């Protein structure tokens, strides 16, 4: 059985649609709190794993990550034009 099919079956069995919608809503509204980039990045990655259709392709994932950053960090990370999420995270942590 292919991994994608197995993943869909597991999600359907163990993760009700209401819970997925709650996580998607949280991901969409996720913001950095108290300049804690580490906690923001960790939660973003957790939600991105559980809600893959919201962060595909990679450019959408990068944009979603940047959207939750504080305004002063957001501008600098955006201007660096990160090609992938790792570059965006590295830049955000550096700032």
N, C-alpha and C positions, 0 to 999 in steps of 0.2 A: 504494500500500500504506500503510495507516495506521501511524503511529509505534509504537503499542503492539504491533502484530503484528511489525513490523520488529525492535523491541527484543527480543521473545521469541525470534525466530529467531536473532538475534545472540548472545543469552545461551546458547541451546541449543548453538550451534555453537562458541563460544569460551570458555565458562565451564562446565566439568563440574559436575555436581550435587555431587560431593564438595567442590569448592572453594566453591561457594555455601553448603553446610552449614558449612564451616569459618568462612567470613565471618559467617554468622548466629550461630554460637557465639561468635565474637569480639565481635560487636556486643552480644549479650546480656550478656556478662561484662565489657565495657569499663568501666574505672574511671579516674579521674584519678590520675596518678602524679606524686609530688613537687610537687603544687600547680601543675602545668603545664596550665592550662586551655586555652591556645592549641593545644597538641599534641592534647589530648583532643578539642577541638571539631573540629579538622581531621580526625582519624581517624574520629570519629563521622559527620561528613558524607560521607566517602569510603565508609564501610560502609553508610550509609543509602542512598546512590545505588545500591549493588550489591545491596542486600537490601530493596527497597521494600516488600515485603509485611509486613515486620516493623515498619515505622514508618508505616503508614497506618491510620487517618486522622491528621491533624496532631496531635490530642491524644495519640495513642499515641507519636508521635515526640517530643513534648515530655516525656512521662513517661519514655521511654527515656533521653533526654538527662539529665534530672534524676537518674534512678536511679544514674548513674555518677559523680555529683559527690561530693565529700567531704561528710561529715555536716554540718559547720558551714555550708557553702555551700548544701547541699541544702535545709536547713530554710528559709533565707532566700529562696531562689528559689521554692520551693513556696509559701510564704506570700504571695509577690507575685502568684500566680496568673497566670502568663504565658499569653497567648492563642495564641501561636505560638512556633516555635523561635527566631526572631530575638529576641524579648523575653527568653526564657530565657537565651540565649547572652549577650545584652547585660548582663543582671543578673549572671550568673556572672562575667563578665569584670570588672564593676565591683567585685564583692566580692573 
